[in-house]
Amino acid sequence: MPVSAAAPALLVLADGTSYHGWSFGASGTAIGEVVFNTAIAGYQEVATDPSYCGQIVTFTYPELGNTGINPEDEESSHPHIRGAIARNIAWQPSNWRSTSSLPDYFKKHKIPGIYGIDTRALTRKLRSAGAMNGGISTEILDPSELLKQVQAAPSMAGLNLVKEVTTKEAYEWSDPTQEHWQFGPVGGNDESLTVVAIDFGIKHNILRRLTSYGCRVIVVPANTPPEEILKYNPDGIFLSNGPGDPAAVTEGIETTKALLGAEKPIFGICMGHQILGLSLGAETFKLKFGHRGLNHPAGLQRQVEITSQNHGFAIDPDSLSSEMEITHLNLNDRTVAGLRHKSLPFFSVQYHPEASPGPHDADYLFKQFVDLMRGSRK
């Protein structure tokens, strides 16, 4: 679509900075925390990742929508981002799996986007000033008027968004990983392991990877009482990713504290990593601009994984008890990226080993969880 045919749109940040561009997707106004993602591909997985609930995502790759949208790459039942920011938009996608263009997909799901702005300048702004609230609008084109709405919105710090994305009722997952990237001995094990996954905003590919490693996976709402979880007689408990401030998810923290006493293997990813740390007495803090992309190095002692990451909070290493051991650091800023209990079968990572989108370097962590569960059966 030529710029002359697109409707004008406005982006305003909480500090008063404004950017004029053009609309793609839905008309209207969206307010949320403005963050940036450095991935070259995977915009559909990003849009449908529940961890992005409440956020407006700046995509740093200069063109968005090249491969369109397809039903296989959804990470949940619908998009969760509040809005999208891009340099340029591909209006006519080219991919054999594509069933829709990105603008049409966003329009269907009522997600406004803005393009035609300098996303490099915006990213530099967010890196120097930090992630902050902002607003996209096609109906409020006066920066001072949109700024009023932006400044009235709550901060991400202290915000519990899990209740907006968690499942309403328990269900059993049955869809394994698609065959084109299965590797290693997966599935088909006669000794199936039962995993209860606490849904703080879980991605589909986490569930696919667990089932591909031979697990029966039961997904439960984030507010499920611990006694109800233990009624499933799980071999292990999984703590999922999710949006918002982990310290505000008090029900999840209290539930995890209660489950620690059962001494069943526990594996946490992203928010699940933070929830596990909080339940063991650690503290979390908000990162300046967070980690969002597909090429974040994480490791320790000369072993490095290239990882997919999406989080705005981290565990304070000084708050860890002597029972906990750091297994991974984010090698860009040395923040905690992995934990393990020294004597009990609890471990977690701040990144996404299920990839989708991203590298497969850390897929071994699912096998590690399975091995812990098998070992606990003996």
C-alpha positions in Angstrom: 0.0 0.0 0.0 1.5 3.4 -0.9 1.9 5.8 2.0 -0.5 8.2 0.4 -3.3 5.6 0.8 -2.6 4.8 4.5 -4.2 6.7 7.4 -2.0 8.8 9.6 -1.1 7.4 13.0 0.7 8.8 16.1 3.0 7.3 18.7 3.6 9.1 22.0 5.9 8.0 24.8 5.3 8.8 28.5 8.2 11.3 28.5 6.4 13.4 25.8 8.4 12.2 22.8 6.2 11.8 19.7 6.5 10.1 16.3 4.2 10.6 13.4 3.7 7.7 11.0 1.1 5.7 9.1 -1.5 3.1 10.3 -1.6 -0.6 9.6 -3.9 -3.1 11.2 -6.8 -1.8 13.2 -7.9 1.7 13.7 -8.2 3.1 17.3 -6.0 3.7 20.3 -3.7 1.3 22.2 -1.8 2.1 25.4 0.9 -0.1 26.8 4.5 -0.5 27.8 6.7 0.2 24.7 9.5 -2.3 24.3 11.7 -3.5 21.5 12.5 -6.9 20.0 15.6 -7.5 18.0 14.6 -10.7 16.2 14.9 -10.9 12.4 12.0 -13.4 12.1 9.2 -14.7 14.3 6.9 -11.7 14.5 3.8 -14.0 14.5 5.1 -16.0 17.5 6.0 -12.7 19.3 2.5 -11.3 18.7 0.8 -14.5 20.1 3.1 -15.0 23.0 1.0 -14.2 26.2 4.2 -12.8 27.9 3.7 -9.7 25.7 0.3 -8.9 27.1 0.1 -5.2 28.0 3.0 -4.2 25.7 3.5 -2.4 22.4 6.3 -4.0 20.5 8.9 -2.2 18.4 10.3 -4.6 15.8 13.9 -3.5 15.1 14.1 -5.5 11.8 13.3 -2.9 9.1 10.5 -4.8 7.4 7.6 -6.6 9.0 5.1 -9.1 7.5 7.2 -10.6 4.6 6.0 -14.1 5.2 2.4 -13.3 6.2 0.5 -15.3 8.9 -0.3 -19.0 9.1 -2.1 -21.1 11.7 0.9 -23.3 12.5 3.0 -20.6 14.1 0.5 -19.4 16.7 1.9 -19.5 20.3 -1.6 -19.1 21.8 -5.2 -18.8 20.6 -4.8 -15.1 19.6 -2.4 -12.2 19.7 -1.7 -10.6 23.0 0.4 -7.5 22.1 -1.4 -4.2 22.5 0.2 -2.7 19.4 3.1 -2.9 17.0 5.7 -0.5 15.7 7.6 -1.0 12.4 9.8 0.8 9.9 8.1 -0.7 6.9 5.3 -3.2 6.2 5.0 -5.9 3.6 1.4 -5.7 2.4 1.7 -8.6 0.0 3.4 -11.5 1.8 5.3 -14.3 0.0 5.3 -17.7 1.7 3.7 -21.0 0.7 2.2 -21.4 4.2 0.7 -17.9 4.4 -3.1 -17.6 4.8 -3.3 -13.9 5.6 -1.2 -10.7 5.5 0.0 -9.2 8.8 -2.1 -6.0 8.4 -5.3 -8.0 7.8 -4.5 -10.3 10.8 -4.0 -7.3 13.1 -7.1 -5.7 11.8 -9.1 -8.8 12.5 -7.8 -8.9 16.1 -8.3 -5.2 16.7 -4.5 -4.5 17.1 -3.3 -1.0 15.9 0.1 -0.6 14.4 2.2 2.3 13.2 4.9 2.2 10.5 7.0 4.7 8.7 8.9 5.9 11.7 12.6 5.7 12.5 12.6 2.5 14.7 16.4 2.8 15.1 16.0 6.1 16.8 13.1 4.8 18.9 15.2 1.8 20.0 18.1 4.0 21.0 15.6 6.1 23.0 14.3 3.1 24.9 17.8 1.8 25.5 18.9 5.1 27.0 15.7 6.1 28.8 14.3 2.6 29.5 11.1 0.9 28.5 8.2 3.2 29.2 4.4 3.5 28.6 3.3 4.8 25.3 0.3 5.0 23.0 -0.5 4.4 19.3 -3.6 6.1 17.9 -5.3 6.7 14.6 -8.0 8.8 16.2 -6.0 11.1 18.6 -3.5 12.9 16.5 -2.7 15.6 19.0 0.4 14.5 20.9 -0.6 16.4 24.1 -4.0 14.7 24.1 -2.6 11.2 23.6 0.0 11.9 26.2 -2.7 12.4 28.9 -4.0 8.9 28.3 -0.4 7.4 28.3 0.5 9.1 31.6 -2.7 7.9 33.2 -1.9 4.2 32.4 -0.5 2.0 35.2 3.2 1.2 35.2 4.3 -2.4 34.4 6.1 -2.6 37.8 3.6 -4.0 40.3 1.1 -5.1 37.6 -0.3 -8.6 37.7 -1.3 -9.5 34.1 -1.4 -13.3 34.6 -5.1 -13.2 35.4 -5.7 -11.8 31.8 -3.9 -14.7 30.0 -4.2 -17.9 32.2 -6.6 -20.6 31.2 -10.0 -20.5 32.8 -10.1 -24.3 33.3 -7.7 -27.3 33.4 -7.1 -29.2 30.2 -4.8 -31.9 28.8 -2.5 -31.0 25.9 -2.1 -33.5 23.1 -0.4 -31.8 20.2 3.3 -32.8 19.9 6.1 -30.9 18.2 5.7 -30.7 14.4 8.0 -33.4 12.8 10.2 -31.0 10.9 12.2 -30.1 14.0 11.9 -33.2 16.2 15.3 -34.6 17.1 16.6 -37.0 19.7 14.6 -39.7 21.3 11.1 -38.1 21.7 7.7 -39.5 22.5 6.4 -43.0 22.4 7.6 -44.0 25.9 5.5 -46.6 27.7 6.3 -45.1 31.0 4.5 -41.8 30.4 5.2 -39.1 32.9 2.5 -36.7 34.2 3.4 -33.0 34.3 1.1 -30.4 35.7 1.9 -27.1 34.0 0.8 -24.0 35.9 -0.3 -21.5 33.3 0.9 -18.0 33.9 0.7 -17.4 30.1 2.1 -20.5 28.6 3.3 -20.8 25.0 2.1 -23.7 22.8 5.6 -24.8 21.9 6.5 -25.5 25.5 3.6 -27.9 25.7 4.6 -29.5 22.4 8.2 -30.0 23.6 7.0 -31.6 26.9 4.7 -34.0 25.1 7.4 -34.8 22.5 9.6 -35.9 25.3 7.0 -38.4 26.4 5.1 -36.4 29.0 1.3 -36.3 29.6 0.7 -32.6 30.2 -2.2 -31.2 32.2 -2.4 -27.4 32.1 -4.1 -25.7 35.1 -5.1 -22.1 35.8 -2.6 -19.9 37.7 -4.9 -19.8 40.8 -5.2 -23.5 41.2 -4.7 -24.5 44.9 -1.7 -26.7 45.5 -3.8 -29.5 46.9 -5.7 -29.6 43.6 -2.5 -29.8 41.7 -1.2 -32.7 43.8 -4.5 -34.6 43.2 -3.2 -35.3 39.7 -0.3 -37.2 41.3 2.2 -35.4 39.0 5.7 -36.7 38.4 6.8 -33.1 37.9 5.5 -29.5 38.0 6.1 -27.0 35.3 6.0 -23.2 36.0 5.3 -21.3 32.7 6.2 -18.0 31.2 3.9 -15.0 31.6 3.4 -11.2 31.5 3.7 -8.5 34.0 5.6 -8.2 37.3 6.3 -11.6 38.8 6.4 -10.2 42.4 2.7 -9.2 41.9 1.7 -12.8 41.1 1.2 -13.6 44.8 -1.1 -16.6 44.3 1.4 -18.3 42.1 4.2 -17.6 44.6 2.2 -19.0 47.5 1.2 -22.0 45.5 4.8 -22.8 44.5 5.9 -22.4 48.1 3.4 -25.0 49.1 4.5 -27.3 46.3 8.1 -27.2 47.3 7.3 -29.4 50.3 6.2 -32.2 48.0 9.8 -32.3 46.7 8.6 -33.2 43.2 10.8 -32.0 40.3 10.0 -28.4 39.3 11.0 -26.7 36.1 10.4 -23.0 35.5 10.8 -20.9 32.3 10.9 -17.1 32.2 8.2 -15.9 34.7 8.2 -19.5 36.0 11.9 -19.0 36.8 11.2 -15.8 38.7 8.2 -17.4 40.5 10.4 -20.3 41.6 13.1 -17.8 42.8 10.5 -15.7 44.7 9.0 -18.8 46.3 12.5 -19.7 47.6 13.0 -16.2 49.2 14.7 -14.3 46.4 13.7 -10.9 45.1 13.1 -9.6 41.6 13.8 -6.2 40.0 12.7 -4.4 36.8 15.3 -4.3 34.0 15.9 -1.0 32.3 14.8 -2.1 28.9 14.6 -5.9 29.2 15.8 -8.8 27.0 13.7 -9.5 23.9 15.2 -11.3 20.9 16.6 -14.5 19.5 20.4 -14.1 19.9 21.1 -13.6 23.6 24.1 -15.6 24.8 23.6 -17.4 28.1 26.0 -19.7 30.0 28.6 -20.2 32.6 32.1 -21.7 32.8 32.8 -21.5 29.0 29.6 -23.2 28.0 27.4 -20.8 26.0 23.9 -21.2 24.5 22.4 -18.8 22.0 18.9 -18.2 23.4 15.5 -16.7 22.7 14.5 -14.3 25.5 11.5 -12.2 26.4 11.4 -10.6 29.9 11.5 -7.3 31.6 12.3 -8.4 35.2 15.2 -10.4 36.7 16.2 -12.1 39.9 18.5 -10.2 42.2 21.6 -12.5 42.7 22.3 -10.9 46.1 18.9 -12.1 47.4 19.5 -15.8 46.6 19.8 -18.2 49.6 22.9 -20.4 50.0 20.7 -23.4 48.9 20.5 -21.9 45.3 23.1 -22.1 42.6 23.4 -19.9 39.5 23.7 -22.1 36.5 23.5 -19.5 33.7 24.1 -15.8 33.3 23.0 -13.5 30.5 26.4 -12.8 29.0 25.4 -9.4 27.7 24.7 -7.9 31.2 25.6 -10.7 33.6 22.0 -10.9 35.0 20.8 -14.3 36.4 19.6 -16.6 33.5 19.4 -19.9 35.3 19.1 -21.4 38.8 19.2 -24.8 40.4 18.6 -26.0 44.0 21.7 -27.7 45.4 19.9 -30.6 47.0 16.3 -30.7 45.7 15.0 -31.3 42.1 14.2 -27.6 41.3 15.7 -25.7 38.4 14.7 -22.8 36.1 15.9 -20.6 33.3 15.2 -17.0 32.4 15.2 -17.8 28.6 13.0 -19.9 26.3 14.5 -23.4 25.5 11.4 -24.2 23.4 12.5 -21.7 20.8 9.6 -20.8 18.5 11.0 -18.5 17.4 14.7 -19.0 18.0 17.6 -21.4 18.3 17.4 -24.9 19.7 20.6 -24.8 21.8 18.7 -25.2 25.1 16.3 -27.9 24.2 18.3 -30.3 26.4 16.6 -28.7 29.4 13.4 -30.6 28.6 15.3 -33.9 28.7 16.9 -32.8 32.0 13.4 -32.3 33.5 12.4 -35.7 32.2 15.5 -37.3 33.7 14.8 -35.7 37.1 11.2 -37.0 37.0 12.3 -40.5 36.1 15.0 -40.4 38.8 12.4 -39.3 41.4 10.2 -42.4 40.6 12.9 -44.8 41.7 
